[in-house]
Amino acid sequence: MPQDFVIPAPPVPFVPVAGGGRFPVGRIFCVGRNYAEHAREMGHDPDREAPFFFAKPASALVTDDADVPYPPATSDLHFEGELVVALGRGGRDVAPGDAPALIWGHAAGNDLTRRDLQAAAKAAGRPWDMAKGFDASAVCGQLHPVAEAGHPGPGARLTTRVNGALRQETVLGAMIWPVADVIAFLSGLVRLAPGDLIFTGTPAGVGALAPGDTCVVEVEGLGAVSTRIAPPA
């Protein structure tokens, strides 16, 4: 017989949908070093690496126009502007040509990172979880359904601005591994499911944020997501 939960069930994280509705989020996957210039600025050779992935908990999700307290245990919080893909269908061992059919929608996102913790983890050969998966670290704007907005093309611009100053600028076609390939690779590692979000990587120009800063990530055709960094909680 089914048992009642012994503590209150946690709420279902969700992303608002442009035009109305809520997209429930199950898992958040992120692609590392998917733009060549960013890989180089982090000291790596992009021509020698297949895509690799890390995860953030769905509870780390933050949506548009939110105040994010400066997180604890860091003095080097960084922004990373990205395209976010939301899956409406799942699958295992998906071929790249079939991958676009899994996508429900797209959004602008910001993979907030405790860079000093990440550097220490790298140096010690340890996981990045506490550098990437802390509270309010997965910023995602409104989702734009593929059925209405289509898929953004390779010429679509991605920009990140901090207090109005341009800090990152690229086109989606500069990805080392296009979105379809990212989905195909990931589906060979885990069975993808409806409700999965994939942060598809950040271009060069990542940098620090301080309390009082406002960071805006925009993807052409998909709108922007704005985050204000508040004092530590």
MARRO-670325 format. One record per residue (C-alpha): residue in three letters; x negated, y, z. Coordinates in steps of 0.05 Angstrom, whole numbers, plus 32768, in hexadecimal, padded with zeros to 4 digits. Example, Ala and Ser with C-alpha at 12.3 -4.5 7.8 and 13.67 -1.06 7.14 Angstrom:
BEGIN
REC  resn     x     y     z
REC   ALA  7F0A  7FA6  809C
REC   SER  7EEF  7FEB  808F
This chain:
BEGIN
REC  resn     x     y     z
REC   MET  8000  8000  8000
REC   PRO  7FE7  8047  7FF1
REC   GLN  7FCD  806B  802E
REC   ASP  7FD9  80B4  803F
REC   PHE  7F9B  80E0  803D
REC   VAL  7F7D  80E6  8082
REC   ILE  7F68  812E  8075
REC   PRO  7F88  8161  8046
REC   ALA  7F76  8153  7FFE
REC   PRO  7F49  8188  7FE0
REC   PRO  7F67  81B6  7FAB
REC   VAL  7F5C  81A8  7F62
REC   PRO  7F2A  81DA  7F45
REC   PHE  7F42  81FC  7F05
REC   VAL  7F31  822F  7ED0
REC   PRO  7F66  8260  7EB8
REC   VAL  7F7A  825A  7E6F
REC   ALA  7F7F  8297  7E43
REC   GLY  7FC9  82A2  7E37
REC   GLY  7FDE  827C  7E76
REC   GLY  7FD5  8239  7E97
REC   ARG  7F9E  8217  7EC0
REC   PHE  7F6B  81E4  7EA9
REC   PRO  7F5B  81B2  7EE1
REC   VAL  7F10  81A4  7EE9
REC   GLY  7EF5  8160  7EFD
REC   ARG  7EAA  8164  7EF1
REC   ILE  7E78  8199  7EDB
REC   PHE  7E3C  8184  7EB1
REC   CYS  7E04  81B3  7E9C
REC   VAL  7DD0  81AD  7E65
REC   GLY  7D89  81C1  7E76
REC   ARG  7D5B  81E8  7E46
REC   ASN  7D89  81E8  7E09
REC   TYR  7D6C  8228  7DEB
REC   ALA  7D24  8227  7DD4
REC   GLU  7D0F  826C  7DEE
REC   HIS  7D2D  825E  7E33
REC   ALA  7D08  821B  7E36
REC   ARG  7CC7  8240  7E26
REC   GLU  7CD4  8277  7E5A
REC   MET  7CDB  8240  7E8D
REC   GLY  7C99  8221  7E77
REC   HIS  7CB1  81E6  7E4D
REC   ASP  7CAA  81CF  7E05
REC   PRO  7CF0  81CB  7DE6
REC   ASP  7CD8  81A1  7DAB
REC   ARG  7CC6  8166  7DD8
REC   GLU  7D05  815C  7E01
REC   ALA  7D48  813A  7DF6
REC   PRO  7D83  815B  7E1A
REC   PHE  7D87  8150  7E65
REC   PHE  7DBF  815E  7E95
REC   PHE  7DCE  8173  7EDD
REC   ALA  7E10  817C  7F00
REC   LYS  7E34  81AE  7F2C
REC   PRO  7E6F  819A  7F59
REC   ALA  7EB2  81B1  7F40
REC   SER  7EBB  81D4  7F83
REC   ALA  7E84  8205  7F6D
REC   LEU  7EB2  8221  7F37
REC   VAL  7EBD  826D  7F36
REC   THR  7EE8  8290  7F03
REC   ASP  7EEA  82D5  7EE5
REC   ASP  7EE3  8316  7F0C
REC   ALA  7ECD  82F5  7F4C
REC   ASP  7EA1  830D  7F84
REC   VAL  7E6A  82D9  7F92
REC   PRO  7E45  82E2  7FD4
REC   TYR  7DFA  82E0  7FCB
REC   PRO  7DEB  8297  7FDD
REC   PRO  7DC3  8281  8019
REC   ALA  7D7D  8262  8017
REC   THR  7D65  828B  7FDB
REC   SER  7D45  82CD  7FCA
REC   ASP  7D47  82C1  7F7E
REC   LEU  7D8E  82B8  7F64
REC   HIS  7D8F  82B5  7F18
REC   PHE  7DC5  82BC  7EE3
REC   GLU  7DC9  828D  7EA7
REC   GLY  7DFD  82A0  7E73
REC   GLU  7E1B  8264  7E4E
REC   LEU  7E52  8249  7E21
REC   VAL  7E7F  821A  7E48
REC   VAL  7EA5  81E1  7E27
REC   ALA  7EE3  81C2  7E47
REC   LEU  7EF6  817B  7E34
REC   GLY  7F3E  8167  7E29
REC   ARG  7F2D  8120  7E15
REC   GLY  7EF8  80EF  7E2E
REC   GLY  7ECF  80B6  7E13
REC   ARG  7E8F  808E  7E15
REC   ASP  7E59  808C  7DDF
REC   VAL  7E7B  80C2  7DB6
REC   ALA  7E5D  80CF  7D71
REC   PRO  7E4A  8118  7D64
REC   GLY  7E7C  811C  7D2C
REC   ASP  7EB4  8108  7D5B
REC   ALA  7E9F  8135  7D95
REC   PRO  7EC4  8175  7D81
REC   ALA  7F06  8150  7D87
REC   LEU  7EF9  8147  7DD2
REC   ILE  7EF5  8193  7DDD
REC   TRP  7F33  81B4  7DFA
REC   GLY  7F16  81FA  7DFF
REC   HIS  7EDA  8228  7E09
REC   ALA  7EC7  8260  7E39
REC   ALA  7E8E  828D  7E4D
REC   GLY  7E69  8275  7E8B
REC   ASN  7E30  8285  7EBB
REC   ASP  7E04  824E  7EDA
REC   LEU  7DEE  8272  7F19
REC   THR  7DAB  8255  7F31
REC   ARG  7D81  825B  7F70
REC   ARG  7D41  8260  7F48
REC   ASP  7D11  825B  7F82
REC   LEU  7D32  821B  7F9A
REC   GLN  7D30  81FF  7F54
REC   ALA  7CE5  820F  7F4D
REC   ALA  7CD7  81ED  7F90
REC   ALA  7CFF  81B0  7F7B
REC   LYS  7CDA  81AB  7F39
REC   ALA  7C97  81B0  7F5B
REC   ALA  7CA9  8179  7F8B
REC   GLY  7CCA  814D  7F56
REC   ARG  7D0C  8151  7F7A
REC   PRO  7D54  815B  7F60
REC   TRP  7D70  81A0  7F50
REC   ASP  7DB2  8196  7F74
REC   MET  7DAA  81CD  7FA8
REC   ALA  7D8D  81FD  7F75
REC   LYS  7DC8  81F4  7F45
REC   GLY  7E04  81D8  7F6A
REC   PHE  7E0E  8208  7FA3
REC   ASP  7E50  822B  7FB5
REC   ALA  7E6C  8259  7F7E
REC   SER  7E34  8248  7F4E
REC   ALA  7E5E  8233  7F11
REC   VAL  7E7D  8272  7EF4
REC   CYS  7EAF  8266  7EBC
REC   GLY  7EDB  8297  7E96
REC   GLN  7F20  828C  7E79
REC   LEU  7F24  8250  7E4B
REC   HIS  7F39  825B  7E03
REC   PRO  7F5B  821E  7DE6
REC   VAL  7F3E  8202  7DA6
REC   ALA  7F85  81FC  7D8C
REC   GLU  7F8A  8248  7D8C
REC   ALA  7F43  8263  7D88
REC   GLY  7F20  822B  7D62
REC   HIS  7ED7  8219  7D6F
REC   PRO  7EA4  8252  7D74
REC   GLY  7E75  8252  7D39
REC   PRO  7E29  8251  7D3A
REC   GLY  7E27  829C  7D2E
REC   ALA  7E50  82AD  7D6C
REC   ARG  7E2A  82DA  7D9B
REC   LEU  7E1D  82CB  7DE4
REC   THR  7E07  8306  7E10
REC   THR  7DFA  8311  7E5A
REC   ARG  7DFA  8356  7E78
REC   VAL  7DE7  836A  7EBF
REC   ASN  7E03  83AE  7ED5
REC   GLY  7E0E  83BD  7E8B
REC   ALA  7DC7  83AE  7E75
REC   LEU  7DBE  8378  7E40
REC   ARG  7D95  833F  7E5C
REC   GLN  7DA4  8303  7E2F
REC   GLU  7DB8  8301  7DE6
REC   THR  7DBC  82C6  7DB6
REC   VAL  7DE9  82A2  7D85
REC   LEU  7E06  825E  7D94
REC   GLY  7DE2  8242  7D57
REC   ALA  7DA0  824B  7D7D
REC   MET  7DB0  820F  7DA9
REC   ILE  7D7D  81D7  7DA3
REC   TRP  7DB5  81A4  7DAA
REC   PRO  7DF8  81BB  7D8E
REC   VAL  7E37  81B0  7DB7
REC   ALA  7E4B  8171  7D91
REC   ASP  7E06  8152  7D9E
REC   VAL  7E09  8166  7DE7
REC   ILE  7E4C  8143  7DEF
REC   ALA  7E33  8106  7DCA
REC   PHE  7DF4  8100  7DF5
REC   LEU  7E1A  810A  7E36
REC   SER  7E4E  80D6  7E23
REC   GLY  7E16  80A3  7E1E
REC   LEU  7E06  80B0  7E67
REC   VAL  7E4C  80B5  7E86
REC   ARG  7E93  80A9  7E6E
REC   LEU  7EAD  80EF  7E61
REC   ALA  7EF3  8100  7E7A
REC   PRO  7F28  8135  7E70
REC   GLY  7F1A  816F  7E9F
REC   ASP  7ECE  816C  7E97
REC   LEU  7EAA  81AE  7E8C
REC   ILE  7E67  81B1  7E68
REC   PHE  7E3A  81EE  7E71
REC   THR  7E12  81EC  7E30
REC   GLY  7DD1  8210  7E43
REC   THR  7DB6  8256  7E49
REC   PRO  7D8A  8280  7E1B
REC   ALA  7D4B  82A6  7E2E
REC   GLY  7D4F  82E2  7E5B
REC   VAL  7D67  82C4  7E9D
REC   GLY  7D59  82F0  7ED9
REC   ALA  7D69  8303  7F20
REC   LEU  7DA9  831D  7F3E
REC   ALA  7DB0  8346  7F7E
REC   PRO  7DEB  8359  7FAA
REC   GLY  7E11  8390  7F87
REC   ASP  7E01  8377  7F40
REC   THR  7E38  8368  7F0E
REC   CYS  7E27  8332  7EDB
REC   VAL  7E51  832B  7E9C
REC   VAL  7E4A  82F0  7E6B
REC   GLU  7E6E  82F6  7E29
REC   VAL  7E76  82C4  7DEF
REC   GLU  7E8F  82E3  7DAF
REC   GLY  7ED7  82CF  7DA3
REC   LEU  7EDF  82B2  7DEA
REC   GLY  7EDE  82F0  7E15
REC   ALA  7EB2  82FC  7E52
REC   VAL  7EAB  82E7  7E9A
REC   SER  7E96  831A  7ECE
REC   THR  7E77  830B  7F12
REC   ARG  7E66  833C  7F4A
REC   ILE  7E2F  8327  7F7A
REC   ALA  7E46  8338  7FC1
REC   PRO  7E1B  833C  8000
REC   PRO  7E0D  82F9  8021
REC   ALA  7E49  82DC  8044
